[in-house]
Amino acid sequence: MEKEVRKVIEELKPALQRDGGDIALVSAKDGVVKVKLQGACAGCPMASQTLKYVVEEKLKERVKGFKKLESV
């Protein structure tokens, strides 16, 4: 599962980096993916929307066994 999650995260990075932010995978275990938003994304009021409607949706589509996304 972690390999698939890493691939999705890497594909999303350029869009976040264009806005001065970034995302890092902290862990992917038992269907729970933990990520950390960095840079401009860390304090952005839209961060929760980005996590839910961009990152989580891509993980649901592409990662078998994905259950939950958490920001740490």
Secondary structure by P-SEA (a helix, b strand, c coil): caaaaaaaaaaaaaaaaaaccccccccccccbbbbbbccccccccaaaaaaaccaaaaaaaccccccccccc
